[in-house]
Amino acid sequence: MRCPISKKIVPETKTVGSLLQVGGLQVPRFQRAYSWKRPQVQQLFDDTWDGFADNASDYFIGAMVLKDGSDQVTLVVDGQQRFSTLSIILAVIRDHPETTAHAAEWIQNHLSTKDAHGEYTPSLILSEADRDRFKATVTLPPDSDGWIDPHSLPKSANAKCFTRSSQWRLIEAYRTISDRLTEKLGSQKDASGTLTAYAEFLSLKLKLISISVPTDEMAYAVFETLNERGLGLSVSDLLKNHLFSNAGANQKDVENSWNQVEDAIDPDKIPQMLRHQYIADVGKVSTRNLFGRIKARVDSPKTSPAAFVDKLKKDAEIYKGFLDPKDSIWESEDLLEQLSRLNELNAKQCYPLLLAVARQGDEGRLASVAKDVVSFTIRYSTIGDRNPNDLEDLYTSLSKKVREESYMPDDIRSGLREKAPSDEVFVSEFSRRWISPRASATRLLLRELESEAWKNGVPPETHKPSQCHIEHIMPQKPNTAWKEMLSDKGEEHKHWVNRIGNLTFLEKKLNIKNSNEDFAKVKQSNLADSIYKVANYGVWTTDEISKRQNCLAQKAVKIWSL
């Protein structure tokens, strides 16, 4: 249920310059580090430059969600990526050789304030991971102690001076903006005047909606409502803050455990993991309600921040093994293969079930369950083309049974079989299916069928799936000879070209060479050893495609049995 809008929330229109000059803006510790990459940085620069070039009197760039902190600090709950990037744009203008000393000083007064002792206080303070780097390259003036020229830093993200990838992204953002600004200025005779005018536009005419909120829950509700462009507040950001704030004497342990979670899982994937963990532990939950539900669990007498994050740390190691099986804790080769297949199928809906099973510590059992889920996914979604979003109730139910009844693999298989298409239906649907040759699932299908074909022998190295491309036997761009075999030239070709029966693996160099050659010219030399002897066919028409696909369907129902 969405948090109701409070009377305390009063949206205000403010300029970028007014927010910076007041200062005291700080990114809270629960927020993620700087995340924007080149396309996002470039887009914001281009948007603001276009507004400037069009001489817009007011230019709105969205909303920021703020929350009052202690000691006259204003926490930037949402909008830090955008506001950090705007600060970088101002710093790039300040550092440009054509910018006048007066304009540079004016910009600097936006980025920081100088006290009586000559110490600079940044107007915007980033989270701990990026704070020092941002201050040294953006908010400090170039003539001060501690300033670092961004252009002097390494271009590689792996350089030792970047202890976090976010620090490199800050520098990359600076360079991206610098290059873009140079392009926009071109060979202007009055570059200094343009730079001054652009800085004034950013400060005085660039506006946003400032929304101050009293609670974290309300901040999240506002964020969801706004649906802002960019990388904003997530459930993991809020949860991190809540855990740290309520850890008490265990704060250091909680922070260390959370850092291990972030080391194991890409921060962008943590909200997904949290939701899947909740489903495995409790039951179905919407993304919108997730933070409130988890918060209630953390605050209950049955657990604590320390206990919660310790369990999360253990689950993160398991979840990492789902996302990247090869770089994980698994020892079973069979399990690695099955999890890799699930990745190719993009079958994330099953992760709560796999997590519940994995906690039992039996890799053989987990491999067996994963194999059944692969077969189910191919039957239900890949070939059946049914909506995978409809499977959440099934996996939630099976997760509950694993959690409460310690289900065995056979029991899970029975639950999947009830939802899956029957053998008869699967064969029928496979026989008619067309599929994108670019999809990873297509490569998996052909690879598994190829492996089955060579089960009693060893394929030549050039015919192994890893050495092959996916080939259209009837080409995507048919020549005259091919067209003559088709009764309805255009529509018939469109209907049959991406049918599974028309696809096969072919050695890479032959795939390129083959191109649009006639079937008779290439079948003996190039297709002789292809999957299920395509060269055995005398001609290649829609009838042959249908016959071959029916043959593959009979093989498929045995490979992906349930």
N, C-alpha and C positions, 0 to 999 in steps of 0.2 A: 504494500500500500504506500503510495507516494506521500511523503511528508507534506502537510499543508503549508502554504506560504504564510509566514508569520507577518504580523503588523510591524515587527521590528525591521523587516527587510524593506529598505527604501532604495531602489535603484537610482543612481546619480550619473549624469553625463559629465565626464571629466576628460581633460586633455592629457596626452602622454606627458607633456612637460610639467603640468601641475602635480601629477603623481610623483614624478621623479624629483622635483624640487622640494616637495614636502619631505621626501626621504622616508627612512624607517621601514622600507619594504623588505620583507625577508621570506624566502622560501622555507616552509617548515620541513623538519627532518623526515617526515613521512613521505614527502614528495619524491618522485623519481629524479634522477640526475638529468642533465641536459640531453634531450633525445632527438632533436630535429636533425635531419640530414639535408643534403644539398637541395633536393627538389622543394622541400618545405621552406627552407631559408630563401631560396631563389624566388619562390612564389610570393612570399611576404614582401620582399624587396620590390619585385615587379609591380605588385598591387599598389604599394605606397608611392612608387615613382610615377605610375600612371595617373594616380590621383593628383600628384604634384604637377605633372605635365599638363593635365586638364584644368589646372588652376581651381580645383575644388575648394569651396569655402569651408566645408565641413566634410570630413572623411571618416566614417565609422569603421572600426576594425573588430567589432564584436563586444564581448563582455569579459570581465574579470570577476572572480569570486574572491572576496577578501574576508578575513576573520581577525578581529582584534586579539592581539597577543599581549604579553606583559611588557613593561618598560617602554611604552610608546612605540611598540613594534606592531606593524600590520602584516599579517601572514598572507601570502599569496597562495590561496588554496587552489585556484584554477587560473591559468593564463600565464604561468611562468615561462613557458617555452616561447610564446609570442613576445612577452615583455623583455625577456633576456635578449632575443634577437633584435628587437628595436633598439636596445641599448648598444648592441654591437654595431648596428648601422650608424648610430650617432658617433661611436668611437672611430669607425672607419672614416667618416667625414672629418672628424677632428684631426686624424693622423694624415690626411691627404696633403701632399706638398703644396697644392694650390689654395688650401684653406687659409684665410687670413688669421693672424694672431688673435685678433679681437673675436672672430667667430669661434676659433678653437677654445678660447677661454670661456665663452658663453656656453658652449656645449659641455665643457668640463664641469661647469657649475650645475649642470643637470645630472651628471654621472656621479659626482661625489661632492662632499663639503669638507672644507679645511678648517681645523680648529686652531686655537691660539698657539698650540705647540707644534703646528705644522703637520699634524697627522690627518690623513684623509679617511673619511668615513663614506663607504659606498652608499649610494641611494638605493641600490638593489643588492641584497646579499643572497647568494645562491646557497643551495644545500651544501653540507660539509664536503662532499666528494668534489665539488667544482668551485668552492668558494675562493680559494687562494688563486687558482688559475684565472678565474674571471676577474678578480681584483687586479692581478698583475698585468693583464693584457687589455682590459676594457676600462675599468673605472679609475685606475691611477693615471695621472697625466704623464705624457712621455718624458718630461724632464725631471721626474721624481725618482727617488731611490726605490728600487723594487720593481719598476716598470720593465716589462719584457716585450720586445717587438714581436708580434705574432708571426711576421714573415721570417723571423730568424729561427723559428722552431721547426723540428723535423716534419716532413710531410707524411711519414709513415705512422699509422695508428699504433704500431708495435714498438715505437721508440720508448726507451726507458723513462724519459721525462714525463710520459703520460701514464700515470698509475691507474687511471680509469679511462675507458673508451670515451666517456662523456667529455673528458678534458680535451681529447683530440677533436671531437665534434665541435666544441666551442671555437677552436682555432680554425677548423675547416670552414665554419660558418663565417668567420672574419675574412678568410681568403676568398670565399665565394662572393661575398658582398663587395669586397675590394675589386675583384675582377669585373663584376657586373657594373659597378659604378664607373669604372674606367671605360667600359663599353658604352654606357649611356652618355658620358661626357664627350666622347669622341674627340674631335679637334676643336671644341668650342673655344672662342677667343676669350670669353669672360667666364672661365671655369670657376674662379673664386666666387663670383656673384651667384652662379648657379648653386654651388655648394652651400653658401650661406642661406639662400632662399629655400633650398631643400631641407636644411636643418630646421629652419623656422617653421616650415610646413609640418614636419614631424612633431615638433614640440607644441605648436599652437593650434593647428587645424586637425591633427590626427586625434580622433576622439573614440572613447569606448564607454560602455556602460559598466560602472563600478557597483557591484552588489555586495554589501556587507552582510554576513550571516553570523548568528550567535553560536551555532553548534555544528559539529562535524556531520551529523546526519542530515541536517538541513543543507549543508554545503553540497553533499552528494545529490540530494534531490534537485537542487537548483542546477547542478551540472548536467544531470540527465535531461532536464527540461530544455536547457539551452542547446544541447546537442552541438557543441562547438566544433569547428574544424580544428584539428591539431591533436596533440597527445595530452589529454587532460587528466583529470582526477580519475582514479580507478579504485576498486574495492580494496586492492592490496595497499594502495597509498593510505587509505583511511584506517585499515586494519593495523598497518605498521605503526601509525601514530597512536592508536588506541592501546596496542600492546606495550609500546614504550612508556606511555603515560601512566599505565597501571601496573607496571612490573614491580614497583617498590624496590626492595632490597635486591631483587634478582634482575635489575635493569641491564647490567653488563652482560649477563648470561643470555638474556632475551635478545639483546642487540647482536651478540655474536652468533646465536643460532639463526636469527633472521638473515644476517649477512651470508651464512652458509646456504640458506635457501636461495638467495639471489645469485650466489656463485654457481649453484646447480641449475637453476632455471632462468631463462631469459625473462627479465622483468615484465615484458609484454605478455608472457604466457602464464604468469603467476595467478591473475584473476581466473583464468580457465582452470588451472589446477585447483584453486580454492573451491570453485564450484563443483568440480568432479569429486574432490575430497568430501565435501558436504553431502553429495548424493550417496557416496559410498558409506558414509557414517550415519546419516540421518534419513535422507530422502530427497525428493524432487524439490527444487528451489529455482526461482527465476533470478536472472542476473540483477534485476532491479532490487530485489529483496535480500540479496545475498549478504551484504554488509550487516544489516540489522540482525539477520539470523545468526551469523557467526559471532557478532558482538554479544548477543544474548548467551551463546554457548560459553564464550570466554568469561563472561561476568557471572555465570552460574556457580553455585557452591561446589559442583562436581569437578570443576577444572580451575585453571589459573592461566595467566599469560605465559608463565614459564612452561607449564605442562603442555599447553596448546602448541606453542612454537616448537617444542621439542618433538612432538608428534609430526608437526608439519615438516620439520627438517628430515625426518626419516622417510616420510611420504615423498618428499622432493627428490630423493635419490631414486626411488622407484619410478616416479613420474619422468624423470630424466631418461630413464631406460626405455620408456614408451616413445618419447620424442626423438631420441637419438640412440637406438639400440646398440650401435657399434661402439659408442663411447659411454659405457654404462657398467653396471655391476654384474650383468648376466654372465654365467659360465656356459649355459646350455646352448649349443649351436642351433638346435632345433628351435628353441625359443627366440634366438636372434633372428632367424629366418622368418618366423611367423610375425614377429613385431615389425620387421622391415616390410613385409607384405601389407600389414595394416596401415603403415605410413603411406605406401604407394596408393592404397585405396582411400586415404584420407578419412579413415574410420575412427574419428575422435569420440564419437558418442559412446563407444564401448569402454572408455578409460575408467569410469567408475567401477564397472564390473571387474576389469583386470586389476585395478588397485585393491579391491576387496579380496580377490584371490591371491594376489602377490603377497599380501600381508601374512598369509599362512606359511610362507617361506619354502614352498615346494615348487621349484622351477619346472619339473616335469608336469605337474598338474597345470601350472600356468601356461605352458607350451600347448598342452592338449586343449585348454579352453580357447587360447588364441587361435589355434588352427580351426576350431569350429566357428569362431567368429569370422575368420577369413572366408570360409565357405558360405556362411550366412550372408555376409556383406555382398559377395559376388552374386549370390542368388537373389537377394532382396533388392539391392540398390544398383549394382553395376550392370547386371543383365535385366533384372526386373524393372529398373528405372523408377522404383518407388521412392517416395520422399524419405531420406534418412532422418529428417527431423522428427518423424513419427516414431522413432525407435527409443526415444528417451524414457518413455514409460516402461518399455520392456527391460532396458538395462537397469533402470531404477529398481524394478521389481526383483530382477535376478541378483542385484547387489544386496538387497535386503535379505534374500534367502541365504546368500553366502554368509552374510553377517550374523544372522540369527540361527541358522540351521546347519552351518558348515556343509553346504552343498558339495557334492562330488561332481567331477566333470560330466559324467553321464546325465546327472540331473540338469545341469546347465544346457547340455546338448538337447535334452527333451524340451526345455523352455524355448530354445532357439528354433527347434523344428516346428513347434506349434505356430510360429509366426512366419516361417520361411515358406516360399513356394514349394509345392510338391515336386518330385522328380519329373512327373509328366508335364507340369506347368513350366518348369525350368527348361526342359528340352524344347518345348514349344516356343518359349520366349527367346532362347538362345538362337534358335533356327531363323528367327526373323530380325534379330538385333543389328542395328548399325551403331557404330561407335567412333568417336573422334580418334584418329591415329596419334594425336599429340598428347592424349591423356595418359598419365602414368599407369592407370588401370589397364589400358589397352596393351601396353608393353608387358605387364604382369600376366595377362591372359595368354598372350602369344608365347611368352617365355615358358609358362607352365605347360602349355600344350606341346611346345617343342621338346621340353624335358621328358614328357610322357612318351613322345614319339621315339626318343632315343634311349628309352629306359633299358633296353636290352643290348645296347651298343654305345660306343663313344662317338659323338659327332666330331667331324673335322673341326679344327680350331677356328676356321673361317666361318663356320656355321653355328658357333656358340652364340647365345643371345647377347653377350657382352660385346661381341664383335659385329653385331648386325644393326641395320636400320629396319624400320617398318616399311614394307614395300606394298604399294597398290598394284595388284596383278593387272587389272583393268586400270589404266593410268588416270590420274586426275585430269589431265588434259589430253584426251584421246585424239589420235591422228585420224586420217580418213579411213584407214583399214579398220580401226576399232569402231568408228561411227557406223560403218556399213553393217556391222553385226547387231546394231541396236535399232529396234523398230522405231521408237520415239526418241530421237537423238538426244534431246536435252533433258527431259524429265526422267527418262529411264536411266540415263547415266547418273544423274543426281541421286536417284533412289538407291542405286546399287554400288556406287564407288566406295562408300565407307562401310559396307556390310562386312561383318567379321570374316565371312567366307572369301572376301576379296583381298584380305590382308595376310601378309606373311612376313617372316624375317628373311632378310637378304644381306649378304656381305656388303659392307659399306661401299666399297669401290664399284661393285656390281650394281648397287642401287643407283648410284650416280650415272653409270654407264648405260644402264637399262633405259632410263628416262621413259620415253613414250614409244619404244620399239614395239613392233608387232609381237603378239604372243608366240607365234611359230618361230620367230628368230631367236628368242631368248629362253624358251622353256627347257631345252635340252641342256644347254651349257650353264645357264644361270639359275634355273629353278629345279634342276634335277634332284637335288638333295634338300629342297625346302620342305617345310612342314607337310606331312601327309601326302608327299609325292604329287605336287601340283603338275609336274611334267607328264604324269600319266594321262592327263586329259588331252584329247586331240585338238580341241578348240576351247576358247574361253568366252562363254556367253553367260547371260543371266541364269540359264539352266544349270551351268557348271558351278556358278557361285552358290546357288541354292543347294545343290547336291553336296558340295564341299562343306558348307556351313552346317547342314544336317549331320554330316559325319563328325564334325568338330563338336556339335552339341552332344552326341552320344559319348564322346570322350570326356567332355566337360562335366557331365552329370556324375561320372565316376570319380574324377579328380576332386571335385568340390562336393563331396557327399556329406549328408547329415543323418 
